[in-house]
Amino acid sequence: MSPQIKQESNVATQNDSIPEILQRIAICESGGKQFDAQGTVIKGIQNPLDTGKYQINLKHWSEDARRLNHDLFTEEGNELMALWIYKHYGTKPWSWSEKCWQL
C-alpha cells in the first residue's frame, strides 16, 4: 500500500519563477498535479517510472535528483528537478508530449 501524501499546493501557479513552458508541460504530463485524489504520487501510464507533476523518469533522473537533494515524490522536489532539467536540457526530455504543450 502506498503512503498517503499531503495534497498538493499548486507550487507552479503560485510561483512566477516557473517558466510558462514548464507549466504547460506539467498540464500535459500529469494534468498539472503531483498527487491523485487519494494522495498518491501520479505515475506514468505508459511508463510507471515517470513520476509526479512533471513525469520525471526515475531510471533516468533519480541519481541526479539524489545528488541535488530533490525528492521527486514531493511536489516541491519534482518541480525543482524539472527546473534543473529544463535549465540544462531545455524541453527535449519532454519531447514525447511536445504536440500537447508546444505553441
VMD Tcl script that draws the C-alpha trace (Angstrom):
set ca {
  {0.00 0.00 0.00}
  {1.33 3.44 -0.96}
  {1.76 6.00 1.80}
  {-0.71 8.84 1.76}
  {0.90 12.13 0.86}
  {-0.28 15.64 1.61}
  {-2.40 17.33 -1.02}
  {-0.56 19.49 -3.47}
  {-0.03 23.19 -3.01}
  {-0.07 24.31 -6.66}
  {3.53 25.50 -6.34}
  {3.80 26.33 -10.04}
  {0.73 28.54 -10.12}
  {1.91 30.42 -7.05}
  {5.49 30.86 -8.21}
  {6.20 33.27 -11.05}
  {9.72 31.81 -11.46}
  {8.30 28.70 -13.14}
  {8.59 29.28 -16.90}
  {5.30 29.17 -18.76}
  {6.55 26.32 -20.92}
  {7.12 24.16 -17.81}
  {3.64 25.00 -16.57}
  {2.25 23.81 -19.93}
  {4.41 20.69 -19.80}
  {3.07 19.85 -16.33}
  {-0.52 20.19 -17.57}
  {0.19 17.87 -20.50}
  {2.18 15.34 -18.48}
  {0.00 15.00 -15.37}
  {-2.88 17.44 -15.56}
  {-0.64 19.73 -13.50}
  {-0.95 17.51 -10.42}
  {1.62 15.74 -8.28}
  {-0.96 13.58 -6.47}
  {-4.15 11.76 -7.40}
  {-7.40 12.10 -5.43}
  {-6.18 9.50 -2.89}
  {-2.97 11.44 -2.24}
  {-0.74 9.02 -4.15}
  {2.01 10.34 -6.40}
  {0.93 10.22 -10.04}
  {2.83 7.66 -12.13}
  {3.05 7.40 -15.90}
  {0.50 5.26 -17.71}
  {2.87 4.07 -20.45}
  {5.93 4.14 -18.20}
  {5.32 3.77 -14.46}
  {8.82 5.11 -13.78}
  {7.58 8.55 -14.89}
  {6.79 10.29 -11.62}
  {4.82 13.28 -10.39}
  {3.71 16.56 -11.83}
  {6.44 16.69 -14.49}
  {6.56 12.91 -15.04}
  {10.26 12.77 -14.29}
  {11.63 9.33 -15.11}
  {13.14 7.63 -12.06}
  {15.54 5.43 -14.04}
  {16.97 8.36 -15.94}
  {16.93 11.19 -13.36}
  {16.91 9.71 -9.84}
  {20.70 9.80 -9.41}
  {20.82 13.50 -10.32}
  {17.81 14.16 -8.09}
  {19.52 12.46 -5.12}
  {22.72 14.41 -5.75}
  {20.74 17.66 -5.83}
  {18.65 16.61 -2.81}
  {15.38 16.82 -4.79}
  {12.72 14.35 -3.64}
  {10.80 13.52 -6.82}
  {7.88 12.23 -4.75}
  {7.14 15.69 -3.34}
  {5.68 18.47 -5.45}
  {8.48 20.84 -4.49}
  {11.22 18.32 -5.28}
  {9.59 17.30 -8.56}
  {9.31 20.93 -9.60}
  {12.87 21.80 -8.57}
  {14.13 18.84 -10.58}
  {12.03 19.90 -13.58}
  {13.59 23.36 -13.37}
  {17.07 21.85 -13.21}
  {16.36 19.59 -16.19}
  {14.92 22.50 -18.17}
  {17.92 24.71 -17.36}
  {20.38 22.04 -18.54}
  {18.46 20.25 -21.33}
  {15.62 22.54 -22.36}
  {12.34 20.87 -23.28}
  {13.95 17.85 -25.01}
  {13.29 15.45 -22.08}
  {9.55 16.09 -22.56}
  {9.58 15.61 -26.34}
  {7.02 12.76 -26.18}
  {4.32 15.24 -25.11}
  {5.50 18.11 -27.32}
  {2.38 18.07 -29.52}
  {0.38 18.92 -26.41}
  {2.50 21.76 -24.95}
  {4.13 23.39 -27.96}
  {2.91 26.84 -29.05}
}
mol new
graphics top color blue
foreach p $ca { graphics top sphere $p radius 0.5 }
foreach p [lrange $ca 0 end-1] q [lrange $ca 1 end] { graphics top cylinder $p $q radius 0.2 }
display resetview
